[in-house]
């Protein structure tokens, strides 16, 4: 599902990819304008993210109300796009 979410975010103007961080943990990674990444995943009950700087240090975390088990790509994208923009996600258009 993370591949589909990353593809959908890329389609609307984010610089997004999916990543296997090992141990069965799959994430959606968004690049930030000023370096660093926003790393979205489903490790908790809802989709959430760590916001990291260009040195890989965690700056903050983000939460959504979108359940981790959701298979609704549009709902997941809708849940994470606003928080991503607010956290400095790099975009190529008008997201």
N, C-alpha and C positions, 0 to 999 in steps of 0.2 A: 504493500500500500504506500510506503514512503516514496517509491519510485513514481507512482502516479501523482502523489501530492507535489513532489518536486517538479514534475513535468507541467502540472497545472499552474504552479507558481511561476515557472519560467515563461509560460505562455502569456501571462498577464504582466510581465515586465520585471520580475525578480531575477537575480542571479542565484539560482537554486540548484542543489544537487542532492542525491541520496547517498548515504554513507553507512557502511557496516562497521561499527566501532568494536566489533568482537563480542564474543559471548552471546551472540544472537540479538544484540542491541542494534536496531536500525534507526537512523536519524535522517531528518531533512535539514540540510545545512544551507543557510542564506549568508551571502557575503554582506559585510557592512561597508558603508560609504568611506569611513575613516579607518578601515582595517579591522581585522577581527571577524567574528562570525556570530550568527545566531543559530544555535543548534536545537532544533525542535525534536521532540520524541514523545514516546508513550509510556515512559517508565512509571508514571503515576496513574491515578484514576482518570485524569484528563490530560489532553495534550499540553505540554509545557516546554519551556526552553531555558537554556543557559545563554546569557549574552557574554561573550568573551572578547577581550581586546586583542590587539595584534600580537601580543606576547603569550596568548593563551590563558591569561588570567581571567577568572570569572568576575564580571562587573556587577551583574544582577541576574535575576531570573524572571521569567514571564509565565503566567498561567492563563488558561482558557477555561471555558465551560464546556468545551467539546470533549465528549467521552473518548478515551483511548481506544475503545473497541469499535468506534464508528468506522463504517466502510463508505460513508458519504463524502466523496472527494470534495465536492462543492462546499459542503458544510465545514469541512476541516480547513480548506483554503480561506473561507470567509472568517473563521474563528482566529486564524493566525496572521492574516495579512495586516490588519490594523496595528496589532501589537508589534509586528515586525517593522513596519514603517516608523512607528514611534521610537523604536530602539535603534534606528539608523540603518535599516536594511538598504542596500544598494538596489536601485531600480533603474530600468532603462526607458521608462515611459511614465504614463500617468496611471499609477496603481490606485 
